[in-house]
Amino acid sequence: MNEALKKFLSLESASGIFLVIAMILALIAENSFLQASYDALLQTRVEVRIGKLHLAKPLLLWVNDALMAVFFLLVGLELKREMLIGQLSSPAQIFLPAIAAIGGIVAPALIYVYFNQDDAMALKGWAIPAATDIAFALGVLALLGSRVPPALKLFLLALAIIDDIGAIIIIAIFYSGDLSIDSLIVAGAALVALAFLNWRNSMSIALYLTVGLVLWVAVLKSGVHATLAGIILAFFIPLRGHEDPEQSPLARLEHDLHPSVAFIILPVFAFANAGISLQGLSFSTLLEPVPLGIALGLIVGKQIGIFGMVWLAVKSGLARLPEGMGWLHLYGVSVLCGIGFTMSLFISSLAFEQGAIAYATNDRLGILVGSLVSALAGYFLLRSATRNE
């Protein structure tokens, strides 16, 4: 395992602790005398005006649209690196985690749809349990220490990265609004500029980020979700063209962004989105279609989809388990991938953004319960597997 990958895993693992702290603080704030201040803070209107350009959003949407665009920029950088020189650079490496990720997206979505098929508004949330939170999952894995086989960490990392690709595609196709042609033209011009910089093999990170900012504003105004600008920008930033890939613009920007995303952006997002009022909630609330579909999608759907697809691939001779990884390891990771938290909260904010206030608490309840059960069950399963080893 190379040093860059080790650093990535350690940062993502440590980030999981900060996410837990942010989630707990949000729950305390929403269920204490701080509730009014917490809600007022998130609804504080923040405006930016430059000439005729005017952006005005509540603070919560600045977090979800702007800070998460930076998160997706980092995801895009990681994807490009892994696809060119990393764990996703060859068909042999990508096949098993790819089919596992597909199963881990489809099965939870089907479970959610089954419970919400009679409610058109609720069906908008079908993708909520399809996501995996890589920071939380790696954080739980880190609790097991050096007993975890390296192949298991790499499999989880590759699976989560491909899962992110699936989430990006879902957001682009299903969670974009009415399109503005003028803004799309500006976004297209920004893409041409990025392509030109890449063609000229420009090594200036500042130039890429400046054009990327224009792209983000244009995408935000276009009706396509603004976070996709981060992914698009990442794929134009060069990894090659430098004598040492670790000194390329992509590697340097990834290195600079990682701490900020892991320890500031994701915890801030969790704090802004995880606050749910527990007043009036009971076990019967969890049995309502939306939270039940989400929770069972994460707890049951993920393990059925991931474990089932890998089992079929191995038993049919299309693939084999990585060396040092057993079936109990695989099952533990399948359960662990039910930790949807950050990505599930993000997709939930898109699915129920308008006209679905009644679902705002229930969906987060399902996410928190499903993620917590998956984290605990996955941890004990993997601890048992490593103890047996």
Secondary structure per residue as TSV (DSSP state, phi and psi in degrees):
chain	resnum	aa	ss	phi	psi
A	1	M	-	360.0	121.9
A	2	N	-	-73.3	167.5
A	3	E	H	-65.1	-38.1
A	4	A	H	-61.9	-41.3
A	5	L	H	-68.3	-40.3
A	6	K	H	-59.7	-42.7
A	7	K	H	-66.0	-40.8
A	8	F	H	-58.3	-48.7
A	9	L	H	-62.8	-41.1
A	10	S	H	-67.5	-39.4
A	11	L	H	-65.8	-45.8
A	12	E	H	-63.2	-37.9
A	13	S	H	-65.2	-46.8
A	14	A	H	-65.2	-33.1
A	15	S	H	-60.7	-32.0
A	16	G	H	-58.6	-35.7
A	17	I	H	-65.0	-44.1
A	18	F	H	-65.2	-35.2
A	19	L	H	-63.5	-41.3
A	20	V	H	-62.8	-44.6
A	21	I	H	-61.3	-44.3
A	22	A	H	-63.2	-40.6
A	23	M	H	-63.3	-44.9
A	24	I	H	-63.1	-42.8
A	25	L	H	-62.8	-39.4
A	26	A	H	-64.5	-42.2
A	27	L	H	-65.0	-40.0
A	28	I	H	-64.0	-45.5
A	29	A	H	-61.9	-41.1
A	30	E	H	-76.7	-14.3
A	31	N	T	-123.4	34.2
A	32	S	S	-145.3	-170.7
A	33	F	T	-65.5	-9.7
A	34	L	T	-85.2	-1.3
A	35	Q	H	-56.2	-47.5
A	36	A	H	-62.2	-41.4
A	37	S	H	-67.9	-40.3
A	38	Y	H	-62.3	-48.8
A	39	D	H	-65.3	-40.0
A	40	A	H	-64.7	-38.3
A	41	L	H	-61.4	-46.7
A	42	L	H	-68.2	-26.9
A	43	Q	H	-95.0	2.6
A	44	T	-	-58.4	127.2
A	45	R	E	-82.2	125.2
A	46	V	E	-115.4	126.2
A	47	E	E	-120.8	142.6
A	48	V	E	-128.3	126.6
A	49	R	E	-132.1	122.2
A	50	I	E	-129.9	103.1
A	51	G	T	61.8	-125.9
A	52	K	T	-83.2	-10.4
A	53	L	E	-77.9	123.3
A	54	H	E	-136.4	118.9
A	55	L	E	-117.8	124.1
A	56	A	E	-138.0	116.8
A	57	K	E	-144.9	155.2
A	58	P	E	-64.0	154.4
A	59	L	H	-55.4	-37.0
A	60	L	H	-57.1	-41.7
A	61	L	H	-74.6	-29.3
A	62	W	H	-63.4	-39.6
A	63	V	I	-63.9	-47.0
A	64	N	I	-74.3	-30.6
A	65	D	I	-95.8	-37.1
A	66	A	I	-94.9	-56.1
A	67	L	I	-62.7	-38.3
A	68	M	H	-72.4	-20.5
A	69	A	H	-66.1	-36.3
A	70	V	H	-67.2	-40.4
A	71	F	H	-58.9	-46.0
A	72	F	H	-70.3	-27.0
A	73	L	H	-61.4	-44.6
A	74	L	H	-64.6	-42.3
A	75	V	H	-58.3	-43.2
A	76	G	H	-63.5	-40.2
A	77	L	H	-62.6	-43.5
A	78	E	H	-64.4	-41.5
A	79	L	H	-61.0	-46.6
A	80	K	H	-63.1	-43.5
A	81	R	H	-63.1	-45.7
A	82	E	H	-66.0	-34.2
A	83	M	H	-73.5	-27.9
A	84	L	H	-91.7	-43.7
A	85	I	H	-135.0	9.0
A	86	G	S	-118.8	-143.7
A	87	Q	T	-69.4	-14.8
A	88	L	T	-112.4	22.0
A	89	S	S	-89.1	-5.6
A	90	S	S	-140.3	149.2
A	91	P	H	-56.6	-36.2
A	92	A	H	-64.1	-36.8
A	93	Q	H	-76.5	-30.7
A	94	I	H	-90.7	-21.5
A	95	F	H	-61.0	-53.8
A	96	L	H	-65.3	-51.2
A	97	P	H	-64.3	-27.0
A	98	A	H	-67.9	-48.1
A	99	I	H	-69.4	-30.8
A	100	A	H	-64.4	-43.2
A	101	A	H	-65.2	-40.1
A	102	I	H	-61.1	-46.7
A	103	G	H	-61.5	-38.1
A	104	G	H	-72.8	-11.4
A	105	I	H	-95.5	-45.1
A	106	V	H	-71.2	-48.2
A	107	A	H	-62.1	-47.6
A	108	P	H	-61.6	-38.3
A	109	A	H	-63.5	-41.0
A	110	L	H	-65.2	-39.4
A	111	I	H	-63.0	-43.7
A	112	Y	H	-62.0	-45.5
A	113	V	H	-61.8	-38.4
A	114	Y	H	-57.4	-42.8
A	115	F	H	-81.3	-15.7
A	116	N	H	-124.6	19.3
A	117	Q	T	-65.2	-20.9
A	118	D	T	-94.9	4.2
A	119	D	-	-124.7	105.0
A	120	A	T	-61.7	-38.8
A	121	M	T	-68.7	-43.3
A	122	A	G	-64.2	-31.7
A	123	L	G	-62.3	-20.1
A	124	K	G	-61.8	-20.4
A	125	G	G	-91.6	16.6
A	126	W	T	-58.4	-27.8
A	127	A	T	-88.3	-5.8
A	128	I	G	-57.9	-47.9
A	129	P	G	-81.6	2.9
A	130	A	G	-82.4	-8.6
A	131	A	-	-94.9	156.3
A	132	T	-	-125.7	133.4
A	133	D	-	-90.4	104.1
A	134	I	H	-64.9	-36.4
A	135	A	H	-64.0	-47.3
A	136	F	H	-64.4	-45.1
A	137	A	H	-61.7	-45.4
A	138	L	H	-69.1	-30.8
A	139	G	H	-63.5	-43.7
A	140	V	H	-64.6	-42.4
A	141	L	H	-60.8	-36.4
A	142	A	H	-65.4	-26.3
A	143	L	T	-63.7	-21.3
A	144	L	T	-86.5	-7.4
A	145	G	G	69.0	-150.9
A	146	S	G	-74.6	-5.0
A	147	R	G	-71.5	-18.2
A	148	V	S	-74.5	125.4
A	149	P	-	-59.5	137.1
A	150	P	H	-54.8	-35.9
A	151	A	H	-61.6	-31.7
A	152	L	H	-69.3	-42.1
A	153	K	H	-63.4	-43.3
A	154	L	H	-66.3	-39.0
A	155	F	H	-63.0	-45.5
A	156	L	H	-62.8	-42.1
A	157	L	H	-62.3	-48.5
A	158	A	H	-63.4	-42.3
A	159	L	H	-61.0	-45.3
A	160	A	H	-66.4	-36.8
A	161	I	H	-65.3	-44.5
A	162	I	H	-66.8	-35.6
A	163	D	H	-59.4	-40.3
A	164	D	H	-62.8	-39.3
A	165	I	H	-59.4	-44.8
A	166	G	H	-59.9	-42.7
A	167	A	H	-62.9	-40.0
A	168	I	H	-62.8	-44.6
A	169	I	H	-63.0	-42.9
A	170	I	H	-61.4	-45.1
A	171	I	H	-61.3	-44.9
A	172	A	H	-62.8	-40.3
A	173	I	H	-86.1	-42.9
A	174	F	H	-104.6	-15.3
A	175	Y	S	-123.7	36.6
A	176	S	-	-108.1	151.6
A	177	G	-	-97.3	-157.7
A	178	D	S	-64.5	137.4
A	179	L	-	-91.3	140.9
A	180	S	-	-104.5	116.9
A	181	I	H	-63.7	-42.5
A	182	D	H	-59.6	-44.7
A	183	S	H	-67.7	-36.1
A	184	L	H	-65.8	-33.5
A	185	I	H	-64.6	-43.3
A	186	V	H	-63.2	-42.3
A	187	A	H	-61.4	-40.5
A	188	G	H	-62.1	-40.7
A	189	A	H	-63.6	-38.7
A	190	A	H	-64.2	-38.5
A	191	L	H	-63.5	-40.6
A	192	V	H	-61.8	-41.9
A	193	A	H	-64.0	-42.1
A	194	L	H	-63.5	-42.1
A	195	A	H	-62.5	-38.5
A	196	F	H	-64.8	-44.1
A	197	L	H	-61.1	-42.7
A	198	N	H	-66.0	-41.7
A	199	W	H	-61.8	-38.7
A	200	R	T	-79.9	0.5
A	201	N	T	56.7	42.4
A	202	S	-	-65.0	135.9
A	203	M	-	-101.5	8.4
A	204	S	-	-86.4	107.1
A	205	I	H	-63.2	-36.9
A	206	A	H	-60.2	-40.1
A	207	L	H	-64.1	-46.2
A	208	Y	H	-60.9	-43.9
A	209	L	H	-68.2	-34.8
A	210	T	H	-64.5	-48.3
A	211	V	H	-65.1	-35.6
A	212	G	H	-63.1	-34.7
A	213	L	H	-65.2	-42.5
A	214	V	H	-61.1	-42.8
A	215	L	H	-60.9	-43.3
A	216	W	H	-61.4	-46.4
A	217	V	H	-62.4	-42.9
A	218	A	H	-64.8	-42.3
A	219	V	H	-66.8	-39.7
A	220	L	H	-58.7	-41.4
A	221	K	H	-80.5	-15.8
A	222	S	H	-80.1	-23.6
A	223	G	T	106.5	-17.6
A	224	V	S	-79.4	143.9
A	225	H	-	-64.7	134.1
A	226	A	T	-62.4	-27.6
A	227	T	T	-64.2	-22.8
A	228	L	H	-65.9	-22.1
A	229	A	H	-61.8	-34.5
A	230	G	H	-63.1	-44.8
A	231	I	H	-62.8	-46.4
A	232	I	H	-61.0	-46.2
A	233	L	H	-57.4	-43.2
A	234	A	H	-57.8	-37.9
A	235	F	T	-75.7	-7.3
A	236	F	T	-97.9	-12.1
A	237	I	S	-81.7	125.8
A	238	P	-	-69.4	137.4
A	239	L	S	-101.3	-32.4
A	240	R	S	-106.3	175.3
A	241	G	S	99.6	-5.2
A	242	H	S	-116.8	147.2
A	243	E	S	-57.1	-39.2
A	244	D	S	-116.0	113.3
A	245	P	G	-55.6	-28.7
A	246	E	G	-70.3	-13.9
A	247	Q	G	-106.5	8.0
A	248	S	S	-70.6	161.8
A	249	P	H	-54.8	-40.8
A	250	L	H	-62.2	-47.5
A	251	A	H	-65.3	-40.7
A	252	R	H	-67.3	-42.0
A	253	L	H	-67.8	-41.0
A	254	E	H	-60.0	-44.6
A	255	H	H	-61.2	-41.6
A	256	D	H	-71.9	-34.9
A	257	L	H	-79.3	-30.1
A	258	H	H	-52.7	-52.7
A	259	P	H	-61.5	-40.7
A	260	S	H	-65.0	-42.1
A	261	V	I	-68.7	-44.8
A	262	A	I	-67.3	-39.5
A	263	F	I	-111.2	-4.7
A	264	I	I	-125.7	-61.0
A	265	I	I	-63.9	-52.0
A	266	L	H	-65.8	-42.7
A	267	P	H	-62.4	-38.4
A	268	V	H	-63.3	-42.7
A	269	F	H	-60.9	-45.1
A	270	A	H	-62.0	-42.6
A	271	F	H	-62.8	-38.2
A	272	A	H	-76.1	-24.7
A	273	N	H	-113.8	-15.2
A	274	A	-	-92.1	-3.2
A	275	G	-	-75.4	108.4
A	276	I	-	-122.8	141.3
A	277	S	-	-77.4	127.5
A	278	L	-	-89.3	-1.7
A	279	Q	T	-65.5	126.7
A	280	G	T	81.3	-3.6
A	281	L	-	-79.8	144.6
A	282	S	-	-146.2	179.3
A	283	F	H	-60.8	-32.3
A	284	S	H	-65.5	-28.6
A	285	T	H	-62.7	-40.6
A	286	L	H	-65.3	-23.4
A	287	L	T	-85.1	-0.8
A	288	E	S	-69.9	153.8
A	289	P	H	-54.4	-44.3
A	290	V	H	-66.7	-57.3
A	291	P	H	-64.2	-34.8
A	292	L	H	-66.7	-43.4
A	293	G	H	-62.2	-40.3
A	294	I	H	-67.9	-50.5
A	295	A	H	-60.7	-48.1
A	296	L	H	-69.8	-31.8
A	297	G	I	-60.9	-44.0
A	298	L	I	-71.8	-45.9
A	299	I	I	-76.2	-46.5
A	300	V	I	-97.4	-47.1
A	301	G	I	-60.5	-43.3
A	302	K	H	-61.0	-47.5
A	303	Q	H	-69.1	-36.9
A	304	I	H	-65.3	-47.5
A	305	G	H	-64.8	-48.9
A	306	I	H	-72.4	-54.6
A	307	F	H	-63.5	-41.5
A	308	G	H	-63.6	-43.6
A	309	M	H	-67.3	-41.2
A	310	V	H	-67.0	-42.2
A	311	W	H	-59.2	-44.6
A	312	L	H	-62.8	-42.0
A	313	A	H	-65.2	-42.8
A	314	V	H	-69.9	-46.6
A	315	K	H	-66.8	-26.8
A	316	S	T	-86.3	-5.0
A	317	G	T	85.3	5.6
A	318	L	S	-75.7	-22.3
A	319	A	-	-154.9	173.0
A	320	R	-	-138.8	153.9
A	321	L	-	-63.1	141.6
A	322	P	-	-57.8	149.0
A	323	E	T	-60.0	133.7
A	324	G	T	87.2	2.5
A	325	M	-	-117.2	122.1
A	326	G	-	-102.0	178.6
A	327	W	H	-66.5	-35.3
A	328	L	H	-68.4	-36.6
A	329	H	H	-57.9	-48.5
A	330	L	H	-61.8	-42.2
A	331	Y	H	-65.0	-40.9
A	332	G	H	-60.7	-42.8
A	333	V	H	-66.8	-37.9
A	334	S	H	-59.7	-42.4
A	335	V	H	-68.0	-41.5
A	336	L	H	-61.4	-31.4
A	337	C	T	-69.4	-6.7
A	338	G	T	-74.6	-0.9
A	339	I	-	-78.4	97.8
A	340	G	-	-90.2	-33.8
A	341	F	H	10.0	-94.9
A	342	T	H	-57.7	-53.0
A	343	M	H	-66.6	-36.9
A	344	S	H	-66.1	-41.9
A	345	L	H	-61.7	-39.4
A	346	F	H	-66.0	-48.4
A	347	I	H	-63.8	-36.0
A	348	S	H	-61.0	-40.7
A	349	S	H	-64.4	-28.3
A	350	L	H	-81.1	-42.3
A	351	A	H	-64.9	-41.3
A	352	F	T	-113.5	36.2
A	353	E	S	-69.4	-39.8
A	354	Q	S	-129.0	136.3
A	355	G	S	71.4	15.6
A	356	A	-	-137.3	41.2
A	357	I	G	-60.2	-32.5
A	358	A	G	-62.1	-21.7
A	359	Y	G	-95.1	-7.4
A	360	A	H	-61.4	-36.4
A	361	T	H	-84.6	-42.8
A	362	N	H	-63.2	-38.5
A	363	D	H	-66.4	-41.2
A	364	R	H	-67.7	-33.3
A	365	L	H	-62.0	-45.2
A	366	G	H	-62.3	-40.2
A	367	I	H	-63.6	-47.1
A	368	L	H	-66.0	-45.0
A	369	V	H	-65.6	-48.2
A	370	G	H	-60.3	-41.9
A	371	S	H	-69.4	-40.3
A	372	L	H	-65.9	-46.4
A	373	V	H	-62.9	-41.8
A	374	S	H	-63.7	-40.5
A	375	A	H	-63.6	-47.5
A	376	L	H	-67.0	-46.9
A	377	A	H	-64.7	-42.2
A	378	G	H	-63.4	-40.2
A	379	Y	H	-62.3	-49.3
A	380	F	H	-69.3	-33.7
A	381	L	H	-64.5	-45.3
A	382	L	H	-71.5	-32.6
A	383	R	H	-65.4	-39.2
A	384	S	H	-64.7	-41.3
A	385	A	H	-64.8	-44.2
A	386	T	H	-71.6	-30.8
A	387	R	H	-66.9	-39.5
A	388	N	H	-63.5	-35.9
A	389	E	-	-62.9	360.0
